[in-house]
């Protein structure tokens, strides 16, 4: 699936790893923006999300939030619809 998905992550964050695994399992490609040690990228993420924690996830223009928010969408059966809308299908 080629939805426009962006994640701001850090290398050793277990929630970041879990978010990537969930998306990988669904066959979703994503843009991973690591903010480890990059103050400018972390500031960009904080300004864009209004949050300082990782991961911060967008599907298209929709800010999903973090991993627990992404997993909740999947559990409620809403993630595929959001991914399809973002990919234009």
C-alpha distances in whole Angstrom, upper triangle without the diagonal:
4,6,9,10,14,16,19,21,24,24,26,25,24,22,20,19,18,16,14,14,13,10,10,11,8,6,5,7,10,13,16,19,22,25,27,31,29,31,30,26,27,29,26,24,27,28,25,24,28,27,28,27,23,21,20,16,15,12,13,17,17,19,18,20,20,19,21,20,16,17,20,17,15,19,19,16,15,12,10,12,12,8,8,11,10,8,11,10
4,6,8,12,14,18,20,23,23,26,24,24,22,20,20,19,16,14,16,15,11,12,14,11,9,6,6,8,11,14,17,20,23,26,29,27,29,27,24,25,27,24,22,25,26,22,22,26,26,27,26,22,20,19,15,13,11,11,14,15,17,17,20,20,19,22,20,17,19,21,18,17,21,21,19,17,14,12,13,12,8,9,11,8,6,9,10
4,6,9,12,16,18,22,23,25,23,23,21,18,19,18,15,14,16,14,11,12,14,11,10,7,7,8,10,13,16,19,22,25,28,26,28,26,22,23,25,22,20,23,23,19,19,23,23,24,23,20,18,16,13,10,7,7,11,12,14,14,17,17,17,20,18,14,17,18,15,15,19,19,17,14,11,10,11,9,6,7,8,5,4,8,9
4,7,10,14,16,20,21,24,22,23,20,17,19,19,15,14,17,15,12,14,16,14,13,9,8,7,8,11,13,17,19,22,25,23,24,22,19,20,21,18,17,20,20,16,16,20,20,22,21,18,16,14,11,8,6,5,8,10,12,12,15,16,17,19,17,15,18,19,16,17,21,21,19,16,13,13,13,10,8,10,10,6,6,10,12
4,7,10,13,16,18,20,18,19,16,14,15,15,11,11,14,13,9,12,14,12,12,8,7,5,6,9,11,14,16,19,22,21,22,20,17,18,19,16,14,17,18,14,14,18,18,19,18,15,12,11,7,6,5,6,9,9,10,10,12,13,13,16,14,12,15,17,14,15,18,19,18,15,12,12,13,10,8,11,11,8,9,13,15
4,7,10,13,15,18,16,17,15,12,14,15,11,10,14,14,11,13,16,15,14,11,9,6,5,6,7,11,13,16,19,17,18,17,13,14,16,13,11,14,15,12,12,15,15,16,15,12,10,8,6,5,7,8,10,10,9,10,11,11,13,16,14,12,16,18,16,17,20,21,20,18,14,16,17,13,12,15,15,11,13,16,18
4,6,10,12,14,12,14,11,8,11,12,9,9,12,12,11,13,16,15,15,12,11,7,6,5,6,8,10,13,16,15,16,16,12,12,14,12,9,13,14,12,11,14,13,13,12,9,6,6,5,6,9,11,12,12,10,10,10,9,10,14,13,11,14,17,16,16,19,21,21,18,15,17,18,15,14,17,18,15,16,19,21
4,7,10,13,11,13,11,8,11,13,11,11,14,15,14,16,19,19,19,16,14,10,8,6,5,6,7,10,13,11,13,12,9,8,11,10,7,10,12,11,10,13,11,10,9,6,5,5,7,9,12,14,14,14,11,12,10,10,11,15,14,13,16,19,18,19,22,23,24,21,18,21,22,19,17,21,21,18,20,23,25
4,7,9,7,10,9,6,9,11,10,9,13,14,14,15,18,19,19,16,15,12,10,7,6,5,6,8,11,11,13,14,10,9,13,12,10,12,15,14,13,15,12,11,9,5,5,7,9,12,15,17,18,17,14,14,12,10,11,14,15,14,16,19,19,20,22,24,24,23,20,22,24,21,19,23,23,21,22,25,27
4,6,6,9,9,7,9,12,12,11,14,16,16,17,20,21,21,19,18,15,13,9,8,5,6,5,9,10,12,14,11,10,14,14,12,14,17,17,15,17,14,12,10,7,7,10,13,16,18,21,21,21,18,17,15,13,13,16,18,17,18,21,22,22,24,27,27,26,23,25,27,24,23,27,27,24,25,29,31
4,6,9,10,8,8,12,12,11,13,16,16,16,19,21,21,19,18,16,14,10,10,7,9,7,10,12,15,17,14,13,17,18,15,17,21,20,19,21,18,15,13,10,10,13,15,18,21,23,24,24,21,20,18,15,15,18,20,19,20,23,24,23,25,28,28,27,24,26,29,26,24,28,29,26,27,30,32
4,6,9,8,8,11,12,12,14,16,17,17,20,22,22,21,20,18,17,14,14,10,11,9,12,15,17,19,17,15,19,20,17,19,22,22,20,22,18,16,13,10,11,15,17,20,22,25,26,25,22,21,18,15,14,17,19,19,19,22,24,23,25,28,28,28,25,27,30,27,26,29,31,28,29,33,34
4,5,5,6,9,10,11,13,14,16,17,18,20,21,20,19,17,17,13,13,11,11,10,13,15,17,19,16,14,18,19,16,17,20,20,18,19,15,13,10,7,8,12,14,18,20,23,24,22,19,18,15,12,11,13,16,15,16,19,20,20,22,24,25,25,22,24,27,25,23,27,28,26,27,31,32
4,5,5,6,9,10,10,12,14,15,16,19,20,19,19,17,18,15,16,14,15,14,17,19,21,23,20,18,21,22,18,19,23,22,19,21,17,16,12,10,9,13,15,18,20,24,25,23,20,18,15,12,10,12,15,14,14,17,19,18,19,22,23,23,20,23,26,24,23,26,28,26,27,30,31
4,5,5,6,9,10,10,12,14,15,17,18,17,18,16,16,14,15,13,14,14,18,19,20,22,19,17,20,20,16,17,20,19,16,18,15,14,10,8,7,10,11,15,17,20,21,19,16,14,12,8,6,8,11,10,10,13,15,15,16,19,20,20,17,20,22,20,20,23,24,23,24,28,28
4,5,5,6,9,10,11,12,14,16,17,15,15,13,13,10,11,10,11,12,16,16,18,19,16,14,18,17,14,16,19,18,15,18,15,13,10,7,5,9,10,13,15,18,20,18,15,13,12,8,7,10,12,11,12,15,16,16,18,20,21,20,17,19,22,20,18,22,23,21,22,26,27
4,6,5,6,9,10,10,12,14,15,14,14,13,14,11,13,12,14,14,18,19,21,22,19,18,21,21,18,20,23,21,19,21,18,17,14,10,9,12,12,16,17,20,22,21,18,16,15,11,9,12,14,13,13,16,17,16,18,21,21,21,18,20,23,21,19,23,24,22,23,27,27
4,5,5,6,9,10,10,13,14,14,15,14,15,13,15,15,17,17,21,22,24,25,21,20,23,22,19,21,24,22,19,22,19,18,15,11,10,12,12,15,16,20,22,20,18,15,14,10,7,9,12,10,9,13,14,13,14,17,18,18,15,17,20,19,17,21,23,21,22,26,26
4,5,5,6,9,10,11,12,11,12,11,12,11,13,13,15,17,20,21,22,23,19,18,21,20,17,18,21,19,17,19,17,17,14,10,8,10,9,12,12,16,18,16,14,11,11,8,5,9,10,7,8,11,12,11,13,16,16,16,12,15,17,15,14,18,19,17,19,22,22
4,5,5,6,8,10,10,9,9,8,10,9,12,12,15,16,20,20,22,23,19,19,22,20,17,20,22,20,18,21,19,19,16,12,10,12,10,13,13,16,19,17,16,14,14,11,9,12,13,10,11,15,15,13,16,19,18,18,14,15,18,16,14,18,20,17,18,22,22
4,5,5,6,9,10,10,11,11,14,12,16,16,19,19,23,24,26,26,23,22,25,24,21,23,26,24,22,24,22,22,18,15,13,15,13,16,16,19,21,20,19,16,16,14,10,13,15,11,11,15,15,13,15,18,17,18,14,15,19,18,16,19,21,19,19,23,23
4,5,5,6,9,9,11,11,14,14,17,18,20,21,25,25,27,27,24,23,26,24,21,23,26,23,21,24,21,22,19,15,13,14,12,14,14,17,20,18,17,14,15,12,9,11,12,9,8,12,11,9,11,14,14,14,11,12,15,14,13,16,18,17,17,21,20
4,5,5,6,5,7,8,11,11,15,16,19,21,25,24,26,26,22,22,25,23,20,22,24,21,20,23,21,22,19,16,13,14,11,12,11,14,17,16,15,13,14,13,11,13,13,9,10,13,12,10,13,16,14,14,10,11,14,13,10,13,16,14,14,18,17
4,5,5,6,7,9,12,12,16,17,20,21,25,25,27,27,24,24,27,25,22,25,27,24,23,26,24,24,21,18,15,16,14,15,14,17,20,19,19,17,18,16,13,16,17,13,13,17,16,13,16,19,17,17,13,13,17,16,13,15,18,17,16,19,19
4,5,8,10,12,16,16,19,20,23,25,28,28,31,31,27,27,30,28,25,27,30,27,25,28,26,26,23,20,17,19,16,18,16,19,22,21,21,18,19,17,14,16,17,13,12,16,15,12,14,17,15,16,13,12,16,16,14,16,19,18,17,20,19
4,5,9,11,15,16,20,21,24,26,30,29,31,31,27,27,30,28,25,27,29,26,24,27,26,27,24,21,18,18,15,16,14,16,20,18,19,16,18,17,15,16,16,12,12,15,13,10,13,15,13,13,10,9,13,13,10,12,15,15,14,17,16
4,7,10,13,15,19,20,24,25,29,28,31,30,26,27,29,27,25,28,29,26,25,28,27,27,25,22,19,19,16,16,14,16,20,19,20,18,20,19,17,19,19,15,15,18,16,14,17,19,16,16,13,11,14,14,11,12,16,14,13,16,15
4,6,10,12,16,18,21,23,27,26,28,27,23,24,26,24,21,24,25,22,21,25,24,25,22,19,16,16,13,13,11,13,16,16,17,15,17,17,15,17,17,13,14,17,15,13,17,18,16,15,11,10,13,12,8,10,13,11,10,14,14
4,7,9,13,16,19,21,24,23,25,24,21,22,24,22,20,23,24,21,21,24,23,24,22,19,16,16,13,12,11,12,16,16,17,16,18,17,16,19,18,15,17,19,17,16,20,21,19,18,14,13,16,14,11,13,15,12,11,15,15
4,6,10,12,15,18,21,20,22,21,17,18,20,18,16,19,20,17,17,21,20,20,19,15,13,12,10,10,9,11,14,14,14,14,15,15,14,17,17,14,16,19,17,16,20,21,20,18,14,14,16,14,11,14,15,12,12,15,17
4,6,10,13,15,18,17,19,17,14,15,18,15,13,17,18,15,16,19,19,19,18,14,12,12,10,10,10,11,14,15,14,15,15,15,15,19,18,15,18,21,19,19,23,24,23,21,17,18,19,16,14,17,17,14,14,17,19
4,6,9,12,15,14,16,15,12,13,16,14,12,16,17,15,15,18,17,16,15,12,10,10,9,11,12,14,16,16,15,15,15,14,14,18,17,15,18,21,20,20,23,25,24,22,18,19,21,18,16,19,20,17,17,21,22
4,6,9,12,10,12,12,8,10,12,11,9,13,15,13,14,16,15,14,13,11,10,10,10,12,14,15,16,17,15,16,15,14,15,19,19,17,20,22,22,22,25,27,26,24,21,22,24,21,19,22,22,19,20,23,25
4,6,9,8,11,11,8,9,12,12,10,13,16,15,15,17,15,13,12,10,9,11,12,14,17,19,19,20,17,17,16,14,15,19,19,18,20,23,23,24,26,28,28,26,23,25,27,23,22,25,25,22,23,26,28
4,6,5,7,8,6,5,9,9,8,11,13,13,14,15,13,11,11,9,10,11,13,15,18,20,20,20,17,18,16,15,16,19,20,19,22,24,24,25,28,30,30,28,25,27,28,25,24,27,27,24,25,29,31
4,6,8,10,9,8,12,13,12,13,16,17,17,18,16,12,12,10,12,13,16,19,22,23,24,24,21,21,19,17,18,21,22,21,23,26,27,27,29,31,32,30,27,29,31,28,27,30,30,27,28,32,34
4,6,9,9,8,11,13,13,14,17,18,18,19,17,14,14,13,15,16,19,21,25,26,26,26,23,24,21,20,21,24,25,25,27,29,30,31,33,35,35,34,31,33,34,31,30,33,33,30,31,35,37
4,6,6,6,9,10,11,12,14,15,16,17,16,13,14,13,15,15,18,20,23,24,23,24,21,22,20,19,21,24,25,24,27,29,29,30,33,35,35,33,30,32,33,30,28,32,31,28,29,32,35
4,6,5,6,9,10,10,12,14,15,15,14,11,13,14,15,15,18,20,23,24,23,24,21,22,20,20,22,25,25,25,28,30,30,31,34,35,36,33,31,33,34,30,30,33,32,29,31,33,36
4,5,5,6,9,10,11,12,14,15,15,13,15,15,16,15,18,19,22,22,21,22,20,22,20,20,22,25,25,25,28,30,30,31,34,35,35,33,30,32,33,29,28,31,30,27,29,31,34
4,5,5,6,9,10,10,12,13,13,11,13,12,13,12,14,15,18,19,18,19,17,19,17,17,19,22,22,22,25,27,26,28,30,31,32,29,26,28,29,26,25,28,27,24,25,28,31
4,5,5,6,9,10,10,11,10,8,9,9,11,10,13,15,19,20,19,19,16,17,15,15,17,20,20,20,23,25,25,27,29,30,31,28,26,28,29,25,25,28,28,24,26,29,32
4,5,5,6,8,10,10,10,8,11,12,14,12,15,16,20,20,19,19,16,18,16,17,20,22,21,22,25,26,27,28,31,32,32,30,27,30,30,26,26,29,28,25,27,30,33
4,6,5,6,8,10,10,10,12,13,13,11,13,14,17,17,15,16,14,16,15,16,19,22,21,21,24,25,25,27,29,30,30,28,25,27,28,24,23,26,25,22,24,26,29
4,5,5,6,8,8,7,9,9,10,8,10,11,14,15,14,14,11,13,11,12,15,18,17,17,20,22,21,23,26,27,27,24,22,24,25,21,21,24,23,20,22,25,28
4,5,5,5,5,5,8,10,11,9,12,13,17,18,16,15,12,14,12,13,16,18,17,18,21,22,22,25,27,27,28,26,24,26,27,23,23,26,25,22,25,28,30
4,6,5,8,9,12,13,14,11,13,14,17,17,15,15,12,15,13,15,19,21,19,20,24,24,24,26,28,29,29,26,25,27,27,23,24,27,25,22,25,27,30
4,6,8,10,12,13,13,9,11,10,13,13,11,11,9,12,11,13,17,19,17,17,21,22,21,23,26,26,26,23,21,24,23,20,20,23,21,18,21,23,26
4,5,8,9,10,10,7,9,9,13,14,11,10,7,9,8,10,14,15,13,15,18,18,18,21,23,23,24,21,19,22,22,18,19,22,21,18,21,23,26
4,7,10,12,12,10,12,13,16,17,15,13,10,12,10,12,16,17,15,17,20,20,20,23,25,25,26,23,22,25,25,21,22,25,24,22,25,27,29
4,6,8,10,8,11,13,16,18,16,15,11,12,9,10,13,14,13,15,18,18,19,22,23,24,25,23,21,25,25,21,22,26,25,22,25,28,30
4,7,9,9,12,15,18,20,19,17,14,14,11,11,14,15,15,17,19,20,21,23,25,26,27,25,23,26,27,24,24,28,27,24,27,30,32
4,6,7,11,14,17,20,19,17,14,13,10,8,11,12,13,14,16,18,19,21,22,23,25,23,21,24,26,22,23,26,26,24,26,29,31
3,5,9,12,15,18,18,16,13,12,9,7,8,11,12,12,14,16,17,19,20,22,23,22,19,22,24,21,20,24,24,22,24,27,29
4,6,10,13,16,16,14,11,10,8,5,7,10,10,10,12,15,15,16,18,20,21,19,17,19,21,18,18,21,22,19,21,24,26
4,7,10,13,13,11,8,8,5,5,8,11,10,10,13,14,15,16,19,20,20,18,16,18,19,16,16,20,19,17,19,22,24
4,7,10,10,9,6,5,5,6,8,11,9,8,11,13,12,14,17,17,18,15,12,15,16,13,12,16,16,13,15,18,20
4,6,6,5,4,5,7,9,11,13,11,10,13,14,13,14,18,18,17,14,12,14,14,10,10,13,13,10,13,15,17
4,6,5,7,7,10,12,13,15,12,10,13,14,12,13,16,16,15,12,9,11,11,7,7,10,9,6,9,12,14
4,6,8,10,13,15,16,18,15,14,17,18,15,16,20,19,18,14,12,13,12,8,8,10,8,5,8,10,13
4,6,9,12,15,17,19,16,15,18,18,16,18,21,20,19,16,14,15,14,10,11,13,10,8,11,13,16
4,6,9,12,14,15,12,12,15,15,13,15,18,17,17,13,12,14,12,9,10,13,10,9,12,14,16
4,6,9,12,13,10,10,14,14,12,15,18,17,17,14,13,15,15,11,12,15,14,12,15,17,19
4,7,9,10,6,6,10,10,9,11,14,14,14,11,10,13,13,10,11,15,14,12,15,18,19
4,7,8,6,7,10,11,11,13,15,16,17,14,13,16,17,13,15,18,17,16,19,21,23
4,6,5,6,9,10,11,13,14,16,17,15,13,17,18,15,16,19,19,18,20,23,24
4,5,5,6,8,10,11,12,14,15,14,12,15,17,15,15,19,20,18,20,23,24
4,5,5,6,9,10,10,12,14,14,12,16,18,16,17,20,21,20,22,25,25
4,5,5,6,9,10,11,12,11,10,14,15,13,14,18,18,17,20,22,23
4,5,5,6,9,10,11,10,7,11,13,11,11,15,15,15,17,20,20
4,5,5,6,9,10,10,8,12,14,13,13,16,18,17,19,22,22
4,5,5,6,9,9,8,12,13,13,14,17,18,18,20,22,22
4,5,5,6,5,5,9,10,9,11,13,14,15,17,19,18
4,5,5,6,5,7,10,10,11,13,15,15,17,19,18
4,5,8,8,11,13,13,14,16,18,19,20,22,21
4,6,8,10,11,12,14,16,17,18,20,21,20
4,6,7,8,10,11,12,14,16,17,18,17
4,6,6,6,9,10,11,13,15,16,15
4,5,5,6,9,10,11,12,14,14
4,5,5,6,8,10,10,12,11
4,5,5,6,9,10,10,9
4,5,5,6,9,10,10
4,5,5,6,9,9
4,5,5,6,5
4,5,5,6
4,6,8
4,6
4
